[in-house]
C-alpha cells in the first residue's frame, strides 16, 4: 500500500469509517506496527486494542502492557502478569499486587517461595 493510500485510509478512519479502521488494524498487525495500533486503540477501536495487547505480549513489551493495564484493561493486566512471571519480574508483580491484583500477589508468592 502506498503512503497516499495509507493516508487516505487514515483519514477515512478518523471520520468514523469502521471498515477503514479495520483495514488499518489488519495492516498494522501484519507490519507489527505498535504505534499505529496504539493510535487506533486510543481512538476507541477495541479490535486494535486486542491486537495491540497480543503484539505487545509477543514482543515482550512490558511498558506497553503496563500502559494498557494501568488504563484499566483487564486483558492487558493478565498478559502483563504472565510476562512478568515468565521474566521473574518481581518488581512488576509486586507493583500489581500492591494495587490489589490477587493473581499478581499469588504469582509473586509462588515465585518468592521457590
Secondary structure, 3 states (H helix, E strand, C coil): CCHHHHHHHHHHHHCCCHHHHHHHHHHHHHHCCHHHHHHHHHCCCHHHHHHHHHHHHHCCCHHHHHHHHHCCCHHHHHHHHHHHHHCCCHHHHHHHHHCCCHHHHHHHHHHHHC
